[in-house]
Amino acid sequence: MSSNGDAVFSCHGLRVFVGDKEIVKGVDLEVRAGEKHALMGPNGSGKSTLASALMGHPGYRVEGEILLGGERVDHLPPHERARRGMFLGFQYPVAVPGVSVANFLRAAVSARRGADVPVREFRQQMQAAFAELQVPKDFVSRYLNDGFSGGEKKRLEILQMLMLTPVFALLDETDSGLDIDALKVVAEGVNKAAGPATGVLMVTHYQRILNYMKPDRVHVFMDGRIVRAGGPELAHELEARGYDWIAREVGLEPAAAAAEGSRS
Amino acid sequence: MNVDTRQGLAGINQDYAERYGFHDPEDYFLKAPKGISHELVEMISRKKNEPQWMSDIRHQALDIFRAKPMPTWGDSAMLGEIDFENIHYYIKPKGEQTSDWNEVPEQIKKTFDRLGIPEAERKFLAGVTAQYESEVVYHSIRADLEKLGVLFMDMDSGLREHPEIVRKYFGSVIPTRDNKFSALNTAAWSGGSFIYVPKGVKVDVPLQAYFRINAENMGQFERTLIIADEGSSVHYIEGCTAPTYSSDSLHSAVVELIAMKGARIRYTTIQNWSTNVFNLVTKRAHAHQDAVVEWVDGNLGSKLTMKYPAIVLKGERAHGEVLSIAFAGHGQHQDAGAKMIHAAPNTTSRIVSKSISKDDGRSSYRGMVKVAKGAHGCRTSVECDALLIGERARSDTYPTMDIAESDVSVEHEARVSKVGEEQLFYLQCRGLDPDKARLMIVNGFIEPFVKELPMEYAVELNRLIELEMEGSVG
């Protein structure tokens, strides 16, 4: 994938606090249209906090700038970021009992579009997305993430990502806990999503998914900072050698690479 | 589960005043003075031309009502606000009961038109009764059902035309002395529905009764008796509304259901009284062998509701269900629940109770499941789920289990779901604004209840909820 598209996402000097505690300690990142980035880090390094904060989770205080398609969005609530094309794939998608997948998807697609999608058009769009990702038809009438297996939830996240045509898709460990088939589905989804108008950032602990999604850039995240960046070869090096050597190189105790108290 | 702790919602029934809270000018044939006495009871009984035995039951009931103390459980503080001396116990509107809407007095007809009753009848009901204050002013039943021997009329007509059936079953499920309010109802009862479905007859579309209070400080005491003979089935729906006044009214019904061998009764209630009505209702069913009884009970309105639909599973393999939902908004307390008595072997039951409390509203689930000695092989499940909106909203659960046999399957689940903040965030991340997201969560929460309603009622319920969630006025 070429890297000459416009920046669809960037953040500058981003710091994230939970109460008084600083979890993300100054992050600069840029993703261009068509690019696939991976942000890798050990458990507890603050990766998920970063992902949620970028989307505007109300539990965090954020300093610094977040830009989507060149526009500041850091002052906007999550639904406004989503409507402008930011997508967050959840590590633990939340169940909403009693709400069917179809009703939810229609509401989400309508919100992204800024107008109600006609029922027929929506149905066709949904069926196409289901077929593309080989999602069983009975998902339509099941309640959102309610009683879904881990793999089913992740598949549904990817399906949502494709239906919502994001400008910037942020995937928070969408690869964790998946068998190889589900992993391929996620990777294929990412490869489809990244296109002339879309950039993707995969937040992950494992190198495994990167074999299938082939990132353009890899960032290593430790103790609330990006401590190293490079091409795909960096991911392979991490797989071969683990995280500790980088921690030592950048002057962190391996244990400190994972900031205590934060989410993984 | 807590949907939002920062922003209370505006209130269910936002447009209540306009849609239901209006009242007609008073124009009655007879309006009894306030208070209840043996003279009043005698007067009601004489006006109705009742047989002596019914008159005797009434007088005896009044003595029992006076002797019984107020319940000391439930919301006794709120109960204490009831002023029994400040209530009109009997009001008869002008005009005779009719089965032609055109003959209903103009003002009353306009009221029921406004409430959509004639329209609903044309569209999807097999029969309707409309009660205004103490009397049923309109009743009809589809001719083909009448031919099959289905009886559907007001209770007074039932007593007049089928005294042998009424005498046999009246008070057989809920005795006068069951509680203070069943005694009061027995003394002062007027109107309500009498239904008999003959053996093997299946009434395919619902019968509906609509209860309307109009006067201030009104006491409405309808009495309903439904008998489904062997292998028959019937679905009965009741709705009710009242004007909004600054002083209180009292609604105290007694409803008795009898499902004979293999029969099926579903009883659906959409209770939407104005928030100055005390709603203290006793509902109980007998389910004989292989019978199925379902109470589908929705409580949206009233100041205080105390209601615990009960099913006595008397015959082997009988099945009982109570599916209820309660909304408690500002100033409201919904103390609702269910009672299941497994009195025969291999009987099964299910209770699903959902409540939503918001502002300073309070909802309580009060339930009892009893398995009697000798009732082997029973299965029962109880599921309570509460949704709180706002920091002052309150929900309590008071479950009782009394199991006398060991080979019984009992499931009890009182769900305190995870705080809804994560649900809100998830839906917001998909572009839904917080109002839409909350509406979606609440609609999902009540979905198991709504899907049991006939479509027209489901639409109306969703509309009421949507109004609340949008916080719009009028």
Contacts between the chains, C-beta under 8 A, distances in Angstrom:
chain1	res1	chain2	res2	distance
A	52	B	425	8.0
A	55	B	429	5.6
A	56	B	428	8.0
A	57	B	425	6.0
A	58	B	421	7.5
A	58	B	425	7.1
A	59	B	421	7.9
A	77	B	428	6.8
A	77	B	434	7.8
A	78	B	425	6.4
A	78	B	428	4.0
A	78	B	429	5.2
A	79	B	428	4.4
A	79	B	429	7.6
A	79	B	430	7.9
A	79	B	431	5.3
A	79	B	432	5.8
A	79	B	433	5.0
A	79	B	434	7.4
A	79	B	437	7.7
A	82	B	428	6.9
A	82	B	429	5.5
A	82	B	430	5.9
A	82	B	431	4.0
A	83	B	431	4.8
A	87	B	429	7.7
A	88	B	429	5.0
A	90	B	426	6.7
A	90	B	429	7.7
A	93	B	426	6.9
A	94	B	422	5.1
A	94	B	423	5.3
A	94	B	425	7.7
A	94	B	426	4.0
A	95	B	423	7.9
A	96	B	423	5.5
A	96	B	426	7.4
A	96	B	427	7.0
A	96	B	440	6.8
A	96	B	441	6.2
A	96	B	444	5.4
A	97	B	444	5.6
A	97	B	445	7.2
A	97	B	447	7.7
A	98	B	443	6.8
A	98	B	444	2.9
A	98	B	445	5.7
A	98	B	446	7.1
A	98	B	447	3.4
A	98	B	448	6.7
A	99	B	440	5.6
A	99	B	441	7.6
A	99	B	443	7.0
A	99	B	444	3.8
A	99	B	447	7.4
A	103	B	440	7.9
A	104	B	427	7.9
A	104	B	430	7.4
A	104	B	440	7.3
A	107	B	430	7.6
A	107	B	431	8.0
A	107	B	432	5.9
A	107	B	436	6.9
A	107	B	440	6.7
A	108	B	430	3.9
A	108	B	431	5.6
A	108	B	432	6.9
A	111	B	430	6.8
A	111	B	431	3.0
A	111	B	432	5.6
A	111	B	433	7.9
A	111	B	436	7.7
A	112	B	431	5.1
A	143	B	444	7.1
A	144	B	444	7.8
A	160	B	430	6.8
A	164	B	430	7.3
A	164	B	431	7.6
